C-alpha cells in the first residue's frame, strides 16, 4: 500500500501478517465494521486502518481472511469490477476442484 508498510508477507502463498503492534485494523463485512482480528477464514471485507497519521482510513482494498484473525490476502480494490472478479475467481476455483 502507498499509505505505508502495513503488513509483512508471511510465506510463498502471498498471504500477509498485519502489524498488529503498530496499527489498528478494522474491516467492513456485510455493511458492519469489526476488528480485523475477529474475521474468520474465508470472510472477505474492505480494509480500514488507523495509523498515527490516518484515522479510520478506508483503504479501498478487499481482503480475505486465510487463517482466523492472523493471515490475510489482498484480493483487489473495492467496487463493482473487483466484486465481480472475486466472485468469478471463486466459481472457477470451485469448478477446477471438481477435476
Chimera marker file (.cmm) of the C-alpha trace (Angstrom):
<marker_set name="trace">
<marker id="1" x="0.000" y="0.000" z="0.000" r="1" g="1" b="0" radius="0.5"/>
<marker id="2" x="1.216" y="3.515" z="-0.697" r="1" g="1" b="0" radius="0.5"/>
<marker id="3" x="-0.164" y="4.573" z="2.699" r="1" g="1" b="0" radius="0.5"/>
<marker id="4" x="2.648" y="2.710" z="4.457" r="1" g="1" b="0" radius="0.5"/>
<marker id="5" x="4.075" y="-0.685" z="5.300" r="1" g="1" b="0" radius="0.5"/>
<marker id="6" x="1.056" y="-2.270" z="6.970" r="1" g="1" b="0" radius="0.5"/>
<marker id="7" x="1.845" y="-5.991" z="6.799" r="1" g="1" b="0" radius="0.5"/>
<marker id="8" x="4.587" y="-8.498" z="6.072" r="1" g="1" b="0" radius="0.5"/>
<marker id="9" x="4.419" y="-11.298" z="3.516" r="1" g="1" b="0" radius="0.5"/>
<marker id="10" x="4.140" y="-14.467" z="5.598" r="1" g="1" b="0" radius="0.5"/>
<marker id="11" x="5.068" y="-17.160" z="3.077" r="1" g="1" b="0" radius="0.5"/>
<marker id="12" x="5.271" y="-18.074" z="-0.615" r="1" g="1" b="0" radius="0.5"/>
<marker id="13" x="1.445" y="-18.131" z="-0.924" r="1" g="1" b="0" radius="0.5"/>
<marker id="14" x="1.442" y="-14.339" z="-0.733" r="1" g="1" b="0" radius="0.5"/>
<marker id="15" x="-0.591" y="-14.138" z="2.466" r="1" g="1" b="0" radius="0.5"/>
<marker id="16" x="0.119" y="-11.214" z="4.779" r="1" g="1" b="0" radius="0.5"/>
<marker id="17" x="0.624" y="-10.888" z="8.527" r="1" g="1" b="0" radius="0.5"/>
<marker id="18" x="-0.613" y="-7.455" z="9.711" r="1" g="1" b="0" radius="0.5"/>
<marker id="19" x="1.496" y="-5.356" z="12.092" r="1" g="1" b="0" radius="0.5"/>
<marker id="20" x="-0.995" y="-5.515" z="14.963" r="1" g="1" b="0" radius="0.5"/>
<marker id="21" x="1.567" y="-3.989" z="17.346" r="1" g="1" b="0" radius="0.5"/>
<marker id="22" x="1.840" y="-0.816" z="15.227" r="1" g="1" b="0" radius="0.5"/>
<marker id="23" x="-1.620" y="-0.187" z="13.726" r="1" g="1" b="0" radius="0.5"/>
<marker id="24" x="-5.301" y="-0.791" z="14.422" r="1" g="1" b="0" radius="0.5"/>
<marker id="25" x="-7.111" y="-2.649" z="11.645" r="1" g="1" b="0" radius="0.5"/>
<marker id="26" x="-10.830" y="-2.921" z="11.016" r="1" g="1" b="0" radius="0.5"/>
<marker id="27" x="-12.796" y="-4.466" z="8.199" r="1" g="1" b="0" radius="0.5"/>
<marker id="28" x="-16.236" y="-3.745" z="6.747" r="1" g="1" b="0" radius="0.5"/>
<marker id="29" x="-18.010" y="-7.068" z="6.239" r="1" g="1" b="0" radius="0.5"/>
<marker id="30" x="-21.616" y="-7.071" z="5.058" r="1" g="1" b="0" radius="0.5"/>
<marker id="31" x="-22.136" y="-3.421" z="5.987" r="1" g="1" b="0" radius="0.5"/>
<marker id="32" x="-20.810" y="-3.846" z="9.547" r="1" g="1" b="0" radius="0.5"/>
<marker id="33" x="-17.388" y="-2.828" z="10.829" r="1" g="1" b="0" radius="0.5"/>
<marker id="34" x="-15.427" y="-5.117" z="13.140" r="1" g="1" b="0" radius="0.5"/>
<marker id="35" x="-11.791" y="-5.618" z="14.173" r="1" g="1" b="0" radius="0.5"/>
<marker id="36" x="-9.703" y="-7.398" z="11.557" r="1" g="1" b="0" radius="0.5"/>
<marker id="37" x="-8.521" y="-9.963" z="14.113" r="1" g="1" b="0" radius="0.5"/>
<marker id="38" x="-12.132" y="-11.143" z="14.590" r="1" g="1" b="0" radius="0.5"/>
<marker id="39" x="-12.509" y="-12.260" z="10.955" r="1" g="1" b="0" radius="0.5"/>
<marker id="40" x="-12.911" y="-15.964" z="10.248" r="1" g="1" b="0" radius="0.5"/>
<marker id="41" x="-11.243" y="-17.948" z="7.493" r="1" g="1" b="0" radius="0.5"/>
<marker id="42" x="-12.876" y="-17.282" z="4.117" r="1" g="1" b="0" radius="0.5"/>
<marker id="43" x="-14.530" y="-13.987" z="5.120" r="1" g="1" b="0" radius="0.5"/>
<marker id="44" x="-13.988" y="-11.030" z="2.789" r="1" g="1" b="0" radius="0.5"/>
<marker id="45" x="-14.203" y="-7.355" z="3.672" r="1" g="1" b="0" radius="0.5"/>
<marker id="46" x="-12.943" y="-3.841" z="2.961" r="1" g="1" b="0" radius="0.5"/>
<marker id="47" x="-9.864" y="-2.852" z="4.974" r="1" g="1" b="0" radius="0.5"/>
<marker id="48" x="-9.950" y="0.167" z="7.320" r="1" g="1" b="0" radius="0.5"/>
<marker id="49" x="-6.682" y="1.222" z="9.010" r="1" g="1" b="0" radius="0.5"/>
<marker id="50" x="-5.808" y="3.586" z="11.841" r="1" g="1" b="0" radius="0.5"/>
<marker id="51" x="-2.185" y="4.749" z="11.932" r="1" g="1" b="0" radius="0.5"/>
<marker id="52" x="-0.567" y="7.663" z="13.798" r="1" g="1" b="0" radius="0.5"/>
<marker id="53" x="-1.437" y="9.909" z="10.822" r="1" g="1" b="0" radius="0.5"/>
<marker id="54" x="-4.590" y="8.241" z="9.390" r="1" g="1" b="0" radius="0.5"/>
<marker id="55" x="-7.754" y="7.870" z="11.457" r="1" g="1" b="0" radius="0.5"/>
<marker id="56" x="-10.060" y="5.026" z="10.328" r="1" g="1" b="0" radius="0.5"/>
<marker id="57" x="-8.831" y="5.349" z="6.753" r="1" g="1" b="0" radius="0.5"/>
<marker id="58" x="-10.807" y="3.257" z="4.268" r="1" g="1" b="0" radius="0.5"/>
<marker id="59" x="-8.087" y="1.740" z="2.126" r="1" g="1" b="0" radius="0.5"/>
<marker id="60" x="-10.443" y="0.542" z="-0.594" r="1" g="1" b="0" radius="0.5"/>
<marker id="61" x="-8.728" y="-2.860" z="-0.573" r="1" g="1" b="0" radius="0.5"/>
<marker id="62" x="-10.683" y="-6.095" z="-0.298" r="1" g="1" b="0" radius="0.5"/>
<marker id="63" x="-9.019" y="-8.632" z="1.975" r="1" g="1" b="0" radius="0.5"/>
<marker id="64" x="-9.774" y="-12.301" z="2.536" r="1" g="1" b="0" radius="0.5"/>
<marker id="65" x="-9.018" y="-13.976" z="5.855" r="1" g="1" b="0" radius="0.5"/>
<marker id="66" x="-6.791" y="-17.025" z="5.276" r="1" g="1" b="0" radius="0.5"/>
<marker id="67" x="-6.378" y="-18.038" z="8.925" r="1" g="1" b="0" radius="0.5"/>
<marker id="68" x="-8.745" y="-16.902" z="11.691" r="1" g="1" b="0" radius="0.5"/>
<marker id="69" x="-7.649" y="-13.351" z="12.516" r="1" g="1" b="0" radius="0.5"/>
<marker id="70" x="-3.986" y="-13.913" z="11.674" r="1" g="1" b="0" radius="0.5"/>
<marker id="71" x="-3.259" y="-14.055" z="7.947" r="1" g="1" b="0" radius="0.5"/>
<marker id="72" x="-4.859" y="-12.237" z="5.030" r="1" g="1" b="0" radius="0.5"/>
<marker id="73" x="-4.722" y="-11.949" z="1.263" r="1" g="1" b="0" radius="0.5"/>
<marker id="74" x="-5.424" y="-8.752" z="-0.692" r="1" g="1" b="0" radius="0.5"/>
<marker id="75" x="-7.958" y="-9.539" z="-3.427" r="1" g="1" b="0" radius="0.5"/>
<marker id="76" x="-8.053" y="-6.155" z="-5.133" r="1" g="1" b="0" radius="0.5"/>
<marker id="77" x="-9.918" y="-2.885" z="-4.895" r="1" g="1" b="0" radius="0.5"/>
<marker id="78" x="-13.430" y="-2.478" z="-3.531" r="1" g="1" b="0" radius="0.5"/>
<marker id="79" x="-16.033" y="-1.809" z="-6.201" r="1" g="1" b="0" radius="0.5"/>
<marker id="80" x="-18.213" y="-3.498" z="-8.797" r="1" g="1" b="0" radius="0.5"/>
<marker id="81" x="-15.372" y="-4.724" z="-11.019" r="1" g="1" b="0" radius="0.5"/>
<marker id="82" x="-13.434" y="-6.142" z="-8.068" r="1" g="1" b="0" radius="0.5"/>
<marker id="83" x="-16.505" y="-7.830" z="-6.610" r="1" g="1" b="0" radius="0.5"/>
<marker id="84" x="-17.341" y="-9.418" z="-9.947" r="1" g="1" b="0" radius="0.5"/>
<marker id="85" x="-13.748" y="-10.541" z="-10.459" r="1" g="1" b="0" radius="0.5"/>
<marker id="86" x="-13.633" y="-12.064" z="-6.975" r="1" g="1" b="0" radius="0.5"/>
<marker id="87" x="-16.889" y="-13.964" z="-7.494" r="1" g="1" b="0" radius="0.5"/>
<marker id="88" x="-15.739" y="-15.288" z="-10.872" r="1" g="1" b="0" radius="0.5"/>
<marker id="89" x="-12.438" y="-16.360" z="-9.349" r="1" g="1" b="0" radius="0.5"/>
<marker id="90" x="-14.307" y="-18.317" z="-6.640" r="1" g="1" b="0" radius="0.5"/>
<marker id="91" x="-16.530" y="-20.002" z="-9.247" r="1" g="1" b="0" radius="0.5"/>
<marker id="92" x="-13.575" y="-21.028" z="-11.436" r="1" g="1" b="0" radius="0.5"/>
<marker id="93" x="-11.626" y="-22.244" z="-8.418" r="1" g="1" b="0" radius="0.5"/>
<marker id="94" x="-14.569" y="-24.400" z="-7.377" r="1" g="1" b="0" radius="0.5"/>
<marker id="95" x="-15.007" y="-25.754" z="-10.907" r="1" g="1" b="0" radius="0.5"/>
<marker id="96" x="-11.312" y="-26.651" z="-11.143" r="1" g="1" b="0" radius="0.5"/>
<marker id="97" x="-11.501" y="-28.535" z="-7.855" r="1" g="1" b="0" radius="0.5"/>
<marker id="98" x="-14.083" y="-30.855" z="-9.435" r="1" g="1" b="0" radius="0.5"/>
<marker id="99" x="-11.498" y="-32.225" z="-11.895" r="1" g="1" b="0" radius="0.5"/>
<link id1="1" id2="2" r="1" g="1" b="0" radius="0.2"/>
<link id1="2" id2="3" r="1" g="1" b="0" radius="0.2"/>
<link id1="3" id2="4" r="1" g="1" b="0" radius="0.2"/>
<link id1="4" id2="5" r="1" g="1" b="0" radius="0.2"/>
<link id1="5" id2="6" r="1" g="1" b="0" radius="0.2"/>
<link id1="6" id2="7" r="1" g="1" b="0" radius="0.2"/>
<link id1="7" id2="8" r="1" g="1" b="0" radius="0.2"/>
<link id1="8" id2="9" r="1" g="1" b="0" radius="0.2"/>
<link id1="9" id2="10" r="1" g="1" b="0" radius="0.2"/>
<link id1="10" id2="11" r="1" g="1" b="0" radius="0.2"/>
<link id1="11" id2="12" r="1" g="1" b="0" radius="0.2"/>
<link id1="12" id2="13" r="1" g="1" b="0" radius="0.2"/>
<link id1="13" id2="14" r="1" g="1" b="0" radius="0.2"/>
<link id1="14" id2="15" r="1" g="1" b="0" radius="0.2"/>
<link id1="15" id2="16" r="1" g="1" b="0" radius="0.2"/>
<link id1="16" id2="17" r="1" g="1" b="0" radius="0.2"/>
<link id1="17" id2="18" r="1" g="1" b="0" radius="0.2"/>
<link id1="18" id2="19" r="1" g="1" b="0" radius="0.2"/>
<link id1="19" id2="20" r="1" g="1" b="0" radius="0.2"/>
<link id1="20" id2="21" r="1" g="1" b="0" radius="0.2"/>
<link id1="21" id2="22" r="1" g="1" b="0" radius="0.2"/>
<link id1="22" id2="23" r="1" g="1" b="0" radius="0.2"/>
<link id1="23" id2="24" r="1" g="1" b="0" radius="0.2"/>
<link id1="24" id2="25" r="1" g="1" b="0" radius="0.2"/>
<link id1="25" id2="26" r="1" g="1" b="0" radius="0.2"/>
<link id1="26" id2="27" r="1" g="1" b="0" radius="0.2"/>
<link id1="27" id2="28" r="1" g="1" b="0" radius="0.2"/>
<link id1="28" id2="29" r="1" g="1" b="0" radius="0.2"/>
<link id1="29" id2="30" r="1" g="1" b="0" radius="0.2"/>
<link id1="30" id2="31" r="1" g="1" b="0" radius="0.2"/>
<link id1="31" id2="32" r="1" g="1" b="0" radius="0.2"/>
<link id1="32" id2="33" r="1" g="1" b="0" radius="0.2"/>
<link id1="33" id2="34" r="1" g="1" b="0" radius="0.2"/>
<link id1="34" id2="35" r="1" g="1" b="0" radius="0.2"/>
<link id1="35" id2="36" r="1" g="1" b="0" radius="0.2"/>
<link id1="36" id2="37" r="1" g="1" b="0" radius="0.2"/>
<link id1="37" id2="38" r="1" g="1" b="0" radius="0.2"/>
<link id1="38" id2="39" r="1" g="1" b="0" radius="0.2"/>
<link id1="39" id2="40" r="1" g="1" b="0" radius="0.2"/>
<link id1="40" id2="41" r="1" g="1" b="0" radius="0.2"/>
<link id1="41" id2="42" r="1" g="1" b="0" radius="0.2"/>
<link id1="42" id2="43" r="1" g="1" b="0" radius="0.2"/>
<link id1="43" id2="44" r="1" g="1" b="0" radius="0.2"/>
<link id1="44" id2="45" r="1" g="1" b="0" radius="0.2"/>
<link id1="45" id2="46" r="1" g="1" b="0" radius="0.2"/>
<link id1="46" id2="47" r="1" g="1" b="0" radius="0.2"/>
<link id1="47" id2="48" r="1" g="1" b="0" radius="0.2"/>
<link id1="48" id2="49" r="1" g="1" b="0" radius="0.2"/>
<link id1="49" id2="50" r="1" g="1" b="0" radius="0.2"/>
<link id1="50" id2="51" r="1" g="1" b="0" radius="0.2"/>
<link id1="51" id2="52" r="1" g="1" b="0" radius="0.2"/>
<link id1="52" id2="53" r="1" g="1" b="0" radius="0.2"/>
<link id1="53" id2="54" r="1" g="1" b="0" radius="0.2"/>
<link id1="54" id2="55" r="1" g="1" b="0" radius="0.2"/>
<link id1="55" id2="56" r="1" g="1" b="0" radius="0.2"/>
<link id1="56" id2="57" r="1" g="1" b="0" radius="0.2"/>
<link id1="57" id2="58" r="1" g="1" b="0" radius="0.2"/>
<link id1="58" id2="59" r="1" g="1" b="0" radius="0.2"/>
<link id1="59" id2="60" r="1" g="1" b="0" radius="0.2"/>
<link id1="60" id2="61" r="1" g="1" b="0" radius="0.2"/>
<link id1="61" id2="62" r="1" g="1" b="0" radius="0.2"/>
<link id1="62" id2="63" r="1" g="1" b="0" radius="0.2"/>
<link id1="63" id2="64" r="1" g="1" b="0" radius="0.2"/>
<link id1="64" id2="65" r="1" g="1" b="0" radius="0.2"/>
<link id1="65" id2="66" r="1" g="1" b="0" radius="0.2"/>
<link id1="66" id2="67" r="1" g="1" b="0" radius="0.2"/>
<link id1="67" id2="68" r="1" g="1" b="0" radius="0.2"/>
<link id1="68" id2="69" r="1" g="1" b="0" radius="0.2"/>
<link id1="69" id2="70" r="1" g="1" b="0" radius="0.2"/>
<link id1="70" id2="71" r="1" g="1" b="0" radius="0.2"/>
<link id1="71" id2="72" r="1" g="1" b="0" radius="0.2"/>
<link id1="72" id2="73" r="1" g="1" b="0" radius="0.2"/>
<link id1="73" id2="74" r="1" g="1" b="0" radius="0.2"/>
<link id1="74" id2="75" r="1" g="1" b="0" radius="0.2"/>
<link id1="75" id2="76" r="1" g="1" b="0" radius="0.2"/>
<link id1="76" id2="77" r="1" g="1" b="0" radius="0.2"/>
<link id1="77" id2="78" r="1" g="1" b="0" radius="0.2"/>
<link id1="78" id2="79" r="1" g="1" b="0" radius="0.2"/>
<link id1="79" id2="80" r="1" g="1" b="0" radius="0.2"/>
<link id1="80" id2="81" r="1" g="1" b="0" radius="0.2"/>
<link id1="81" id2="82" r="1" g="1" b="0" radius="0.2"/>
<link id1="82" id2="83" r="1" g="1" b="0" radius="0.2"/>
<link id1="83" id2="84" r="1" g="1" b="0" radius="0.2"/>
<link id1="84" id2="85" r="1" g="1" b="0" radius="0.2"/>
<link id1="85" id2="86" r="1" g="1" b="0" radius="0.2"/>
<link id1="86" id2="87" r="1" g="1" b="0" radius="0.2"/>
<link id1="87" id2="88" r="1" g="1" b="0" radius="0.2"/>
<link id1="88" id2="89" r="1" g="1" b="0" radius="0.2"/>
<link id1="89" id2="90" r="1" g="1" b="0" radius="0.2"/>
<link id1="90" id2="91" r="1" g="1" b="0" radius="0.2"/>
<link id1="91" id2="92" r="1" g="1" b="0" radius="0.2"/>
<link id1="92" id2="93" r="1" g="1" b="0" radius="0.2"/>
<link id1="93" id2="94" r="1" g="1" b="0" radius="0.2"/>
<link id1="94" id2="95" r="1" g="1" b="0" radius="0.2"/>
<link id1="95" id2="96" r="1" g="1" b="0" radius="0.2"/>
<link id1="96" id2="97" r="1" g="1" b="0" radius="0.2"/>
<link id1="97" id2="98" r="1" g="1" b="0" radius="0.2"/>
<link id1="98" id2="99" r="1" g="1" b="0" radius="0.2"/>
</marker_set>
